[in-house]
């Protein structure tokens, strides 16, 4: 979807407006993962990073 959006508005995937729209549409957990990974990286790398399972446990063990 974001690729179609960037084509539709005539901007590159790594344009700041496209990145902001993509990141702001993420869940809070994924948005945090993007900020930890690096928002300055290319959007394709960010996307691939998000496809990988998170290494952090989702619920604490007691």
N, C-alpha and C positions, 0 to 999 in steps of 0.2 A: 504494500500500500504506500509506504513512504517513497518508494522508487517512482511510482506513478504520480504521486504528489509533486515530487521534484521535477519530473518531466513536464507535468502540466503547467507549472509556474516558470519553467525554463531555467531552473537552477541546478547546479551540481549537487550530488549527494552530500558533499562535505561543506556546502554552504552553511553558514552559521544559522540562518533562519530555518533551514531544513533540520539541522541537528537539534535546535531548540524545540521545534514542533515534535520531533520524534521522542526526545527525552521527556518532555512534559506530558506525553501521552502514556508513559510507562507507569506501572504500579509503583508504589513507594519503595518496595523491596528492590525492584529492578533499577529504579532510578538511583538508589544508594549504590548498587553494584556498579553502575556506569560511572558514578563519581569516584568510587574506589579504584576502578580500572583505569580511568583517565578520559575526561571529556574532550581532550585535544586530539585524541587518536582518530583515525578515519572512521566514518560511520560503519563501513563494512567490517572493520575489526571489532567495533563495539557490538554490532549485531551478532557476530560469531561468538563473542564472549558470552553474550546473554543466552545463546543456544546451549551452552555447556551447563550442566547442573551446578548449582551453587555448592561450594565446599563447606559452607557453614551449616550446622544442624538447624532444622526449623523449630524444634522444640527441645528445651533443656532436659537433660537426664537427671533424675533425682536418685 
